[in-house]
Amino acid sequence: MYTGRMVSVSLSEARSEFFDLVERAASGEKIMLLSRGNPRAMLVPVDTETRPLLTAAQAVDIFQHRQMDAAAWQSIRFPGDTIGEDGLG
């Protein structure tokens, strides 16, 4: 099994090795697809873990304040989540 490392592959190479790349991603490897050296997409393993639900009080708080308190965020966050931490979401 791969240990979360990321490799970059050109789209032309990805076309010819698609099924192998899918199997590598399914094994845990992250694969960045490049077009002319620029990142275009990423193959990553599917997250099969179920995420816990928010409580009703947490959902109301998020709706009213348009942000999560720390306890609500931690209840649904998985290691590696970056939503809101990179300024994009």
Number of C-alpha atoms within 10 A of each C-alpha: 9 12 9 14 9 16 11 14 19 16 19 13 12 18 11 10 12 13 11 11 20 17 12 18 21 17 16 18 21 22 22 19 21 18 12 10 11 10 14 12 12 16 17 19 17 10 8 6 7 7 11 9 11 14 11 9 10 18 15 13 15 15 11 10 9 10 14 16 12 8 11 18 14 11 14 13 14 11 6 6 9 12 10 9 8 7 7 7 7
